Amino acid sequence: MAPCVFLDRDGVLNEDRVDYVYRMENLVIPEGVVDALRQLKQRGYLLIVVTNQSGIAKGLYGRSAVRAIHEHLQLLSGNALDALYFCPYHPGYDTESLRRKPDSLMLEQAIARYDIDVARSWMVGDAERDVLAGKRAGVRTVQVTENADSLAEKTVANLREAAEYILKTGIV
């Protein structure tokens, strides 16, 4: 069984925007993200992106835009990311879905497909919904936030700090 770091996309791998990140010119990768991904990968973690993409349900962009951003992240990181799971649904626009965080179906599907050891795995996200999805799936959680009042095991300022914390725990 493999350990995994599940990663939210917007707010963790790239800067979040109120008007969504679906155009390459709006994609901003914070300093340290690529190095953090490479370090986690070198230590034996699977890296799986799990992201809500409600802009699809709202008709703002299509699935191909999500895949293009993912492919660019792959290129920058030397193909460090093992998989992309995204939820294109939003209950206010099309349908309810257990894939949408804070539900945990995206994580559960990846756990089954990749034979992931939940006891040695993590969810890194910037929102409480990410933390809740991780907890529901049975993995440890890190939240990228300035809010110290979090349900996560650890709060950090960015993915680089999250990776340092995960690697420091020695659970691989």
C-alpha positions in Angstrom: 0.0 0.0 0.0 1.3 3.4 -0.9 1.2 6.7 1.1 -0.4 9.7 -0.7 -0.7 13.4 -0.4 -4.0 14.6 -1.7 -3.8 18.2 -2.9 -6.5 20.7 -3.5 -5.7 22.8 -6.5 -6.8 26.4 -6.2 -5.2 28.0 -3.2 -2.6 25.3 -2.8 -1.0 24.5 -6.1 -1.8 27.8 -7.6 -3.1 31.2 -6.5 -6.9 31.2 -6.2 -9.0 33.8 -7.9 -12.6 34.9 -7.2 -13.3 34.6 -11.0 -11.8 31.1 -11.3 -8.5 29.8 -12.7 -9.2 28.3 -16.1 -7.1 30.4 -18.5 -3.3 29.8 -18.6 -2.7 33.6 -18.4 -4.4 33.5 -14.9 -2.4 30.6 -13.6 0.1 31.8 -10.9 2.2 29.1 -9.2 3.4 30.3 -5.8 7.1 30.1 -5.1 8.1 26.7 -3.6 5.2 24.7 -5.0 7.2 22.8 -7.6 10.0 22.0 -5.1 7.5 20.8 -2.5 5.9 18.5 -5.1 9.3 17.1 -6.1 10.4 16.6 -2.5 7.2 14.7 -1.6 7.5 12.6 -4.7 11.1 11.7 -3.9 10.1 10.5 -0.5 7.7 8.1 -2.0 4.3 9.8 -1.8 1.7 9.5 -4.5 0.5 13.0 -5.4 -3.2 13.2 -6.3 -5.1 16.4 -7.1 -8.7 16.5 -5.8 -10.5 19.7 -6.8 -14.0 21.2 -6.9 -14.5 22.9 -10.3 -17.9 24.4 -10.0 -17.1 26.8 -12.9 -18.0 23.9 -15.2 -21.5 23.6 -13.7 -21.9 27.4 -14.0 -21.0 27.3 -17.7 -17.8 29.4 -17.3 -15.4 26.9 -18.7 -15.2 23.2 -19.7 -13.4 20.1 -18.6 -10.7 20.7 -21.1 -9.7 23.9 -19.3 -9.2 21.9 -16.1 -7.1 19.3 -17.9 -5.0 22.0 -19.6 -4.1 23.6 -16.2 -3.3 20.1 -14.8 -1.0 19.3 -17.8 0.8 22.6 -17.3 1.3 21.8 -13.6 2.6 18.4 -14.7 5.1 20.0 -17.1 6.4 22.4 -14.4 6.7 19.7 -11.8 8.4 17.1 -14.0 5.3 14.9 -14.0 5.2 14.6 -10.2 1.4 14.4 -10.1 0.0 10.9 -10.3 -3.7 11.7 -10.9 -6.3 14.4 -11.2 -9.8 14.0 -9.8 -12.2 16.9 -10.2 -15.9 17.5 -9.4 -17.6 19.5 -12.1 -20.9 19.8 -10.2 -22.5 22.4 -8.0 -25.8 21.9 -6.2 -27.0 25.4 -7.0 -26.5 24.9 -10.7 -26.9 21.3 -11.7 -26.8 18.5 -9.1 -25.6 17.2 -5.8 -22.6 15.0 -5.8 -20.7 13.0 -3.3 -17.5 13.8 -5.3 -17.9 17.5 -4.2 -15.8 18.3 -1.2 -16.5 18.4 1.8 -17.7 14.9 0.8 -15.0 12.4 0.2 -15.8 10.3 -2.8 -12.9 11.7 -4.9 -10.5 10.6 -2.3 -12.2 7.3 -1.7 -12.1 6.5 -5.5 -8.4 7.3 -5.6 -7.7 5.2 -2.4 -9.4 2.2 -4.0 -7.7 2.6 -7.4 -4.2 3.3 -6.2 -4.3 1.0 -3.1 -3.5 3.9 -0.8 -2.6 3.5 2.8 -4.9 6.0 4.6 -2.9 5.8 7.8 0.1 7.2 6.0 -1.7 9.7 3.8 -2.6 13.4 4.0 -5.0 15.9 2.6 -3.6 19.5 2.0 -6.2 22.1 1.2 -6.9 25.8 1.8 -10.5 25.5 2.9 -12.4 23.7 5.7 -14.2 21.6 3.0 -10.8 20.1 2.1 -10.1 19.3 5.7 -13.5 17.7 6.2 -13.1 15.6 3.0 -9.7 14.4 4.3 -11.1 13.6 7.7 -14.0 11.7 6.2 -11.6 9.6 4.1 -9.5 8.9 7.1 -6.3 10.7 6.2 -4.4 13.3 8.2 -5.0 17.0 7.3 -3.0 20.2 6.7 -4.7 23.5 5.9 -3.0 26.3 4.0 -4.5 29.2 5.8 -3.8 32.1 8.1 -6.7 31.1 10.3 -5.3 29.3 13.4 -8.8 28.1 14.2 -8.9 25.1 11.9 -10.1 21.5 12.2 -6.8 20.4 10.5 -4.0 18.8 12.3 -1.7 21.6 11.2 -2.1 25.0 9.6 0.6 26.4 7.4 1.2 29.4 5.1 1.8 27.5 1.9 2.5 24.1 0.3 6.2 24.3 1.0 5.5 24.5 4.8 2.9 21.7 4.4 5.5 19.4 2.7 8.1 20.2 5.4 5.6 19.3 8.1 4.6 16.1 6.3 8.2 15.0 5.7 9.2 15.9 9.3 6.6 13.5 10.7 8.5 10.6 9.1 5.4 8.7 8.2 6.1 7.2 4.7 
